[in-house]
Each structure stands twice: as structure tokens, then as C-alpha cells.
Amino acid sequence: MDTMSTPKRTDSAAELGRLEDALVDSILQSSETELREEITAAGEDADAILRRVDALIVSVKTECKLARLRAAQEEVQALHGIVHSVTTTERTAARARFDKARSQDSSLSKKLLLAARNGQGATGTDLDSLADDYAELERLEQGAGDPSS
């Protein structure tokens, strides 16, 4: 039997999809007046249907916004999983190296945070934060840039 001469069976799901697309296109190409007339001719309340459609649109928009929010939250959680907290030992070592650098240049703290502190210099919290950043940088450099090491 020659399979080339046998007509292909139509995929019913694809056929229904084409029918649905044609129906949607027909609705989108119709004017509001035409749609209201068809709905009324079918014995339905056009205003009630429009209210349901409007409510559906609002619901879909809300769901889309929530989905984007959830995706963003998951990305933030994934990022937090990558970031390592600095241990007390790392902070102490980094702070010692930073203090040594500051002792060689007494104006270093003031230079680093001049704009933020209006010339008042860095606070202890600022210096701890800098030490943490320095320790994290060292960790990344030792791990060849791999944050999971």
C-alpha cells in the first residue's frame, strides 16, 4: 500500500484550534453595535456579559501582575541563596587589613564616605560594612569568581 497517496487524517485538536481562532477573529473584527445585536438576538443581556468580560480582564491582569511578582520574589530568593554572609573571623581579618590601610592614610575613611557623611567620616557601622564587602570580595577572588565556593 502506498502511504503517499493516503490522505492525512486531520488532527482534531488543530482543527478546533483553527475554529477557535476564527471565532476570536470574528469577534475582534465586529463593532460593538454588531456584538450587542448578536448577543441580544441570542436572548442574552449584553450589559451583563460586558460586565463579566470586564471583570475577567481585571482578574487576568491581576493574575499576570501576581505571577510577575512571584517570579521576582523567586529571583530575589535565589539571589539570597547565592550571597554568603561574612563570618566573624572573615570580618575580623578584613577589618584588621582595612584598619592597617587606614593607619597608612588617616584620611581614608573620610575620603571613602565624604559625600554620604557631609565630611564627618565613617561610622563604626560603615567600617564594618566595608570590611564585610572586602571579605566577600576576597572570598570571590579566592573562589575564582564562583559565589558557591
Summary of the structure (lengths in Angstrom):
residues: 149
radius of gyration: 32.8
end to end distance: 63.5
largest distance: 93.8
contacts: 299
relative contact order: 0.06
helix: 74%
strand: 0%
